[in-house]
């Protein structure tokens, strides 16, 4: 347990109870009271309070606090996590941070507990006594909630007075009490020589479809996705995102190797079986470093109870990895879902197609998610998915922003009206606020709320970086946010590619080059990585290499070798005969041709603006930039100050006017 790892035996910690002001802290019972009434305090803040009280006026450094409460290898925001725990303790103790009576902040150092502390004496009784050393006896967690299991088990011991234990164990307990008083920890070694393993990071591998029907793959993938989404809400646990997980679908690889690649210590794997009217999920939890199986279970329910089933699995896993579930979080597992099996079927299909991240896939996603909300108008998760789908129809060029963004906003707003705590809906709304409304303060608020609700949601970090921090010129913070996204989605090729682009926008060309090369190493068949690398090579003046990368990208997009080679030859000739100027004029001709071939398909105005700017035609560049602004091409126009193709326009007053109209700093 966390408490066992962090608390050595000290006089205060061995005392049954300690008092300060109107408060009493029951160390053995793990309970805080005020004037005899219980004061609610979550597990992490309680552990921190115990640590501060134990030090009795001594400084507790922040780095030591973090290591003792979370451990060395836990991926959480250190400052925010400690600040949040201190804040919750202050609320419980009604302690004013400006004039504290209990906890004093030592700026840049840590915290001290400054209130006088007294210990209560053990009352004499003819009944068997609870010796102080028993305060360090670790209680077995008999529930799936680490916090509830701890308190309920200790309460049972207190009610019984340990009468059943005393006659046969008196000698052992007395000896253990002496050992605990003199050395600390000896009793733990006697009673619990092999403490339960603690898992700090988790990967849920794709659940295997055992139906024998390939058309049911969407259902198995949907169950995997839902389980990841549920577990990701546990802020103390790092949960790997779906994109990285799906790289292991159908792959037979040692679990220890997978764990090393993903940087996790826990692996969940399992199967899904679906028959008419019934669904069965089996799952097992493995501690990867030692390949130790910790838990396995099967769940079977009617198909109408599929949401409750996945919540049961998530709660069981949370209990096994010793993640404390608050009553609120326990209620949220499986929340925002539906009681309509037909609506849930459409939702799973919609998410399945959305995850393909192709124009055709996202259009089918919209179709199924709209059917889901028609069948259940109170299905919050389906509305959040629909908001995502409409945002991606914009990003992938399937729909124009003026057509897709208002629909995304309506769906996200409806989702939040049904469930204000849906991180996905907050993130989707933030995209609309940034890309369509140019309302950056509201966008920031939505992104931060999404991250607060689900720090494991990689898209929230991605959107915050690209739709707020970079447009605002906060490049260092944007890079840090992209790195946070990759902590929970390390094998995502699009995320790795976007980190390279974030370095490029920050004009850190060396790191951008390294990142693009790393992304191509991760998946050489990802076209955008080659196109993004080509853009960087153009900026570095390495045009012949850029032509090669663009040719590779065209081949991966489906161009015939003959067509791609002819395209490359034209650019090579333009560069050889006219240098960079010839290259950019050829690029303009190619862009104009592509726009004509697009026909009715949406073609971004800013692409043409960039081609004109590179060719030195400022008049047409500003004309198309203005059209981009009017068309609300927010995913690119908000970045215009950092796009290399517009460097030649930055000193022009028209450029500053455009930036100011979008509400961006310049």
N, C-alpha and C positions, 0 to 999 in steps of 0.2 A: 504493500500500500504506500501511497505517497507519504503518509505520516510516518510510517516505519522507517522510510529511507532518510527522512530529514531531521528527526528529532532525537538527539542523544539524551541520555538520562541526566537530568539536572534536578535540583531541589524543587523548582517550580513545576517542572513537568511530571515529577513523581508525586506531587501533592494531588489529593483527590480533586480539590478545587482551588482556584486562585480568584481573588477579588480585587477590583479597581473601580473606584467611584461607586456608582449604583449597579455595576455589572458584576456578574459572577461567571467564570469560565470553568465548566466541568471538563477537565482534561480527558478523563477516562470515558466520559459519556459523549465527548465531542459536541458539547452544547453550550451556547451562550444565552444567559438570561439577564433581564433587567428588572429589579424589584420582584423577582420570582416568576416573571413572565418570559417565555421563550422569545428570543430574537432570531429572526430568520437570517442565515448567512450561508452562502454557497460554499462548496468544498474548497476551492482554491483560496478565496478570501479567508476562510477559517484556518487553513494551513498557514497562511501568511500571518494571521493574528497570533497563532500559537508560537510561530517562530519569533515574532517581535517580543511577545511577553516573556518567552524563555530567555531572551538576551537582557531583559530588564534594564533598559537605559543605555545599553551599548549600541553602537552604530551597526546596522545590518546593511552591507553594501548591496547595490542593485544587482550586480552580476552574481553575487552569492544567492540572493533571493531567487533569481530566475533559475539557477542551476538546481537549487534544492526543491523548488516547487514543480518545475517542468522537466528537469534533466538536461543533459548537455546536448542531446541530439534531436530536440524537438523543434519543429519549424513553426514558430509563431512570432508575431511582432513583439519583441521584448518590451519596448517602452510602453506601448499601448496596453499590453497584457498586465504589466505590473501596475500601471496607473489605474486601470479599471479595477483591479483587486483592491488597491488602497482606497479608491473612491467608494467601493461597496462597504469596506470596513468603516469608513468615516460616516456613511449614512447610517449604518447599524448602531454606531456609538454616538451619533449626533455630534460629531466632532467637527468644529469649524477649522478648515485648513489655514485661515488667516490668523486665528488665535487658538491653536490646538491645546486640548487638555490631555489627549492620549497619544497621538502619533505626530511627531515632528519630522518634517521633511528637511533633510540636509541637502541643499541644492547641489546637483551633480554628483552626489555621493550615495545617498540611500536614506534610511529612515531609522528613527529611535522611538521606543515606547517610553514616554516620559511620566506617565501617571504612577503614583505609589501603588505597590502591589503587596497584598497580604495573602497568606495561605490559610485555609480552614483546617482545623484539627479534626482527627478522627474521633467521633463520639464513642464513648464506652458503651458496651452492650453485651448482654449475655449471648446474643446471636453471633454466629461466626462473622469475623471481620473481613472486609475487603482491604487487604494490605495494599499500601501505596504502589508496590512494585507491579501490581496487576494492571496499572495504568498503561503499561507498555505491551500488554498481551494483545496481539493482533487479532481482531475479530474477523471471522470468515464471512465473506460477502455472500449472503444467501439469496440475494435478489439480482436482477439484471441491472440495477442502478447502484453504482458503487457507494453513493452517499446514503441512499435509503437503507442499503444492506448493512452498512456500518452502524447507523444509529439504532435500527430495529433490533439487531443482535445484542448490542450493549444494553438496550432497555430490558430485553428478556433476562439478561444476566443480573441486572440490578433488581428486578422484581423477584427473582428467585432467591436472592441472597447467596447464591452459589451453594445452597444447602446440600444439593446432590453431589457437589464436587468436594466439599470440605472433608468428610471423614476419610476418604481414601487418598486424598491428594495433599493433606496438610503438610506432611514433611517435605514433599517436593516443592510446594509453593513457598514454604518458609525459606528453603534453600535458594530458590529462584529469586525471592525478594531480596535476600542478602546480596546475591550476585548482581542484581539490578542496581541496588543502592551503591555498591562499591565500584562496579565497572561499567555498567550500562550495556545492554545488548545481549547479555548472556542468556536471559530468558527467551529472547527471540530465537536464539540459535537452538535452544532445547525444544521449544514448542513448534517452531516453524522453520525447519532447517532448509527448505527449498521454497522460497517465496514465489508466488505466482509471477509470471513474466508480464511486464508492462509493454504494451504496443503503443508507439507514438505515431506511426504512419502506416497507412493501409492501402492496398490495391485490391480492388474487386475485379478479378479476371472475368472475361465474357462467359456468362452462363451457357452451358452446352445444351443445344436443342436436341432432346431425345425423342421427339415426336416421329422422326423418320420422314418428316415433310419439310422440304426446303422452303416452302412458302410460309412456314411459321418462324423463319429466322427473325423477322421483325419483332415477333413476340418475345423471343429469348433476349434479343438485344434490348428491347424495351424494358424488360424486367431488370437487366443489368444496369441500364441507365437509371431506372427508378431507385434501385438500391444504392447506387453511387450518390444520387441526389439527396436521398435521406441521410446517409452517413456523413455527407459533406457539411451538413448543418451543425455538426458537433465541432465547435470552434477549437477545442483542445486536441483534435485529431487531424493530422494531415492526410487527406484522401485524394488519391490520384484521379484526375479527370478522365472522362470517357475517351477523348481522342487518343491519349497515350495507351489506354487499356486495350482499345480495339485492335491495336497492332499485334496483339497476341491471340486474336481469334483464329482458331484452327491450328495454332502453332504448338508443337510439342517441344517444350523446353524445360530444363530443370527449374524448379521454383526458386531455388537459391540464386540462380543466374538472373531470373526475371526480377527478383527483389533487388539485386545489385544494380541492374539497369535502371530501375525506377527509384532507387534510393529509399526503399521501405523496409520495415521489419515484420510486417504482417501481410499475409496473402489470404484472400477469400476466393474459393473456387466452388463451383457447383453445377447443377443441371436443372433443366426445366422440362417437365413432361406435361403435355396438355391433351386431354381427352374430352369428349363431348360433355360439357357442363362441369368439368373438374380441372383443377390445376395442382401440380405438385412441384415443389422446389426443394432440392436437397442442397445443403451448403456445408462447408467445413472451413475452419480457421486454422492457419498454419503459422507458427513462429518461424520465419524464414531463416534466420541465421543458423539455427540448429535443425531445421526441417522437422520441427516438433509439432504434431497435431494437437491442438488445444481443445477443439470442440467440433462436433458434427451433429447435424440434426436434419430431419425432414419435416416439411409442412405441406399439408394438403387441405384444400378448401374448394367450395363451389366457386365457379368462375365469377360469380357476382361478388365474391368476397376477396378478389385479387388484391385490392388496395390494402385491406386489413392484413392479408397474408404478407405482403412485402414489408409492412410496418412491423409485423411480428419478427421477421427475419432481421430487420435493421436493429430493433431493440435488443434482440438476443446477441447479435454481434457486438453492439455497443457495450453490453454487460460483460462480455468475454474480454474485450480489449480494455476494460476498466475505465471507460469513459463515463463520467457522471452525466446523467440525463436529468435535467430539471423537469418538473411537472409540465412546464410550458413546452419544452422541446419534445418531451415524450408525446404530448398531444399533437405536435406538429408533424411527427413522423407519419407519412402517408396523408398529411393534411393537404388541403387545396385540391383534393381529388374528387371522385364522383362515385355515386352508387349505381350508375348506369353502365352495365357491361358493354353495351354498344358504343356509348360515348368514349369509354376507355380504349376500346379497340381502335377507334378512329384516331384517338390521341397518340397511341403507340405507333400507328402507321405514319401519322403526321411527323412525329419526331424522327422516325426512321428515315424518311425522305429528306427532312431538313438537315440531318447529319451528313448527307451526301455532299452538301455544299456545292451543288451544280444548279444552273438556271432551271433545268427541267425538274430536278429534284425538289427545289424550293417551291416551284409552282404546284406540284402534287402535294407538297406539305400544306400549303395554304388550303387546298381543296379538302383534305382530310380534317384539318383542325377546325375549319369552318363547320364541317359536318358535326364534329364533336360538340361545339358550343351550341349548335342548333338542337342537338339531342339532350343536352344538359346546360341550360343557360347560367347555371351557378358553378360551372366547372372552372375554377380559377386557374389551375395549371394549364388548361387548354387555351385560355385567353393569353396567358404569358407566352406559350409556345407560338400562338398566332402572331403576337407582337414581334417575336424573334423572326418569324418567317417573313413578315412584311418588311422588316429591316433588311433582311438578306436579299429580298427581291430587288431592293435598291442597290445594295453593295455589289451584287452579282450582275447587275444590269438587266434583270428581267422586267422591271418596271421603273418608270421615271419617279424621282423623289416626290413630286407633287401628287402622284397617284398612290404611292406606297406609304409615305411617312404619316399622313393623317390617319390611315387605317391602323398603322402600328401604334400610334398614340392612343387611339380609341380602344384598342385591344388591351394595351398595358394599363390604361386607366380603369377599365372594367375589372381586370385581374386584381388590381390593388384595392378596388372597392369591395371585392369579395374576400380578399386576403391581403391586408396591408404589409404582411411580413414576407412576401415572396421576393426573394433576391433577384430572380430572373426578370420579374416585371419591372422592378426598380431600374435594373441595368438597361432594359429595352427602352424604358421611358427616357433615361438619360441620353441614349443615342439620338432620340428624336429631338430632345431639347437642344442638343449640341448641333447636330447635322442639319436640322430643318428649321428650328426656331432661332438659332444663334443665341440661345439663352444659356450662357455658360455658367452663371452662378447656380441655376436650377439643375443643370446637367451635373455639375460637381456634387451637389447635394444628393442626387439620385445614385450616382456611382458610389459615393462613400457609404450610403445606406445599404446598398447591395453588398458591398464588401464587409460591412459590419455584420449583416445578417448571415452571410456565407463567405468567409474568407477563403474557402476552397473553390469558389466559383471563378474559374480562370478567365472567362469572358468578361467578368466585371473588372478585373485588373487590366485586361486588354483594352476595353472601351475607355476606362479612366485614363490610360496612357495616351491612346490615339485620338480620343475625342475631346479631351480636356487639357491634359498636361502639356502635350506637344503644341497644340494650337496656342497655348498661353506662353510658350517659350520655356517651360520648366523641363528642360531636356534631361537633367540628372534624375529628377523624380520620375520622369516617364520611363527611363531605362530601368530604374529600380522597380517600378510597377510591372514592367514586362518580365523582369527576372522573378518577381513573385508569382506571376502567372505560370512561368515555367517550372517553379517549384512543385506545383500541383499538376502540371501537364508537361513533363520534361521531354516526351517524345513527339509532341505535336509539331508537325512540319510547318503548318501555317504560323504558329506562334514563334517558332525559331526564326522563320523568315521575317516576321514583323519586328523581331528584336533587331535584326540586321538593318531593316529600314529605319528603325528608331535611332540607331547609331548614325545612319546616313543623314537623317534630318538634323541631328546634333552636330554634323560635320566632323564626326570622329571616323574618318575614312578607314583607318587601320583596323579598328574593331569591327566596322561594318564588313570589311572584306573577309576577316576571319569568320564572322558569323554566317555570312552567305555561303562560304566554302563548307563550313560545318553543317549547314542545313542541307546542302547538296549531298554531302557525305551521308546524312541521315536518310535521304530519299532522292537519289539522282533523277528519278522520273517525275519530280514535282516541277511543272513548267514555270510557275511564278518565281521560284528561286533563281532560275536562269535569267529570267527577264529582269529581276531586281538586281542581280549581280551585273548584268549588262549596263543598267543605268548607272551603277557606281563606276564601272570601268570607263564609261563615257565621260563622267565627271573628272576622272583621273587622266583623261586624254589618251586612254588605251583603246582606241577605236577598233582596231583589228580584232582584239580579244573580245570586245563588246559584240561585234558582228557574229563571232563564233557562238557566244552564249545565246544571242537572240535566235540564231539558226537552230540551236538545240531546243530552245523553248518552242519554236514553231513546229518542229518535228513531234515533240511530245503532245502538242495540241491537236495533232492529227494531220498536219500538212504532209504531202508526199515528199520523198527525198528530192525529187526533181524540182518541185516548186520551191522548197526551202533553199536548195542550192542556188537556184536562179535568183531568188530574193537576196541571198548573201552576196552573190557575184555583183549585183547592181550596186549594193552599198560599198563593196570593196572598190569598185571602179570609181564611184563618186568620191571616195576618200582619197584614192591615189591621184585623181586628176584635180581635185579642188580642196584637199585638206579638210580640216574641221568644218569650214564653211560649206564645202561641197557635200559633206556628210549630212549636215543639218538641213540643207535644201532638199536632199533626197528624202530625208525623214519627213519633211512637210508634204512632199508629193505622195509618199506612202500613206500618211495619215489622212489626207484628203480622199485618197482612193478607198481606204477602209471605211470612212464615213459614208461614202456613196454606196458601197456594197452592203452596209448595215441595213439599208432600206427602212422598214418601219421599226426595227429594233432600236432601243434607246442607245444613243452614242453620246458620251459625256462631252459637253462643250469645252471643259477645261483641258481635255486632251488636245483639241485643236488649238486652244490658246497657248499651250506649252510648245507646240510645234512651230507656231508663228513666232513666239518669243525666241526660241533657239535659232530661228532663221533670220532674226534681226528685224522682223516686221512688227514694230510696237503698236501701230494703229490697229491692225487686225488682232493682235494679242489682247489688247484691252477690250476690244469689241466682244471677243469670245469670253473673256473673263467676266465681263458684265452679264453676258447671257448665263454663264455658270452660276453667278450670284443670284440672278432672277429665278433660275430653275432650281435653286436650293440644293446644289450639288455639295452638300455639307461635308461628306466624307473626304473630299479633296480640297474644296475651296477654302475650308477652315485651316488647311495646312499650307496655304499658298506662300506664306512668308518663309517657309522652310524648304519648299520644293526647289531643287537646283535649277530647273529650267526657267525659273522666273527671277534669277539673280540680276539679270540685266535691267529689270523693271523696278527694282527696289527703291532706287533714288527718285523715281518719278512721283510727282504729287498725286497722280491718279491712283497709284498703288497704295499710298498712305490713306487716301480717302476710302478705298475699298476695305482696307483693314479696319478702319474706324467704324464703318457702317456695320460690320459684323460684330462689333463690340470686343475686338481683340486688341491687346497692347501692341504698340509699334514704336 
